[in-house]
Amino acid sequence: MALNKLRQLDGNSAGVTIPKDDLRLEGLINENGKIAGEHHIHIRHVDDGEWTLNLVGEIDFD
């Protein structure tokens, strides 16, 4: 089981890194290892110590 460190991002949020190999499998990074396009992730707290992440399709802000 791979472990990822929880990191402080700013005064209001924290983050967990996702390995580039996993992002590459989803087509979210390009051949240069950079994020390809703009993507949104829905994060939901499921239970104590458990969250789910789901890639969201197009978002219409109108």
Summary of the structure (lengths in Angstrom):
residues: 62
radius of gyration: 13.6
end to end distance: 41.4
largest distance: 41.4
contacts: 78
relative contact order: 0.14
helix: 10%
strand: 37%
